[in-house]
Amino acid sequence: MAYRFVIARGQAQAVYDAFGVKTGAVVGIVGGTLFVYLFARILMRRLSANFIAHGVVLAVTAIVLSVGGSIAGHQGVPSGYILASILKLVAGWFAGFQAGKPAEA
């Protein structure tokens, strides 16, 4: 909205559509990764063991939801979802890894 009504007013609809596709790809990949990491960190507070496994399961769940939503909404999966899925797995693993490390004194 800010791009359309503040930054680049008066452009053709195709310009706004192209900007939305590019921005959505970046925001989706980065936002999805951060969401998985933060949600996994919150989840880890409630667990007593198997942190990495729970983080990976959370990431797989997020991947299934995003791919399923893309198929339902767009009848396909953009290639950027490969990178997004890998980053979600890494974020879930990393959150579990951090939670499983003993606290340093």
Residue pairs with C-beta under 8 A, 6 or more apart in sequence:
3 16
3 19
3 23
4 11
4 16
8 15
8 16
8 19
25 78
25 80
28 66
28 80
28 84
29 80
29 83
29 84
29 87
32 62
32 66
32 84
32 87
32 88
33 84
33 87
33 88
33 90
33 91
34 91
35 62
36 58
36 59
36 62
36 88
36 91
36 92
36 95
37 91
37 92
37 94
37 95
39 58
39 62
40 54
40 55
40 58
40 59
40 91
40 92
40 95
40 96
41 95
41 98
41 99
43 54
43 55
43 58
43 95
44 51
44 54
44 55
44 95
44 96
44 98
44 99
45 99
47 54
47 99
51 95
51 96
51 97
51 99
51 100
52 93
52 96
52 97
52 100
53 96
54 96
55 91
55 92
55 93
55 94
55 95
55 96
55 97
55 99
56 89
56 92
56 93
56 96
57 92
58 92
59 88
59 89
59 91
59 92
59 93
60 89
60 92
62 88
62 92
63 85
63 88
63 89
66 81
66 84
66 85
67 77
67 81
67 85
70 76
70 77
70 78
70 81
71 77
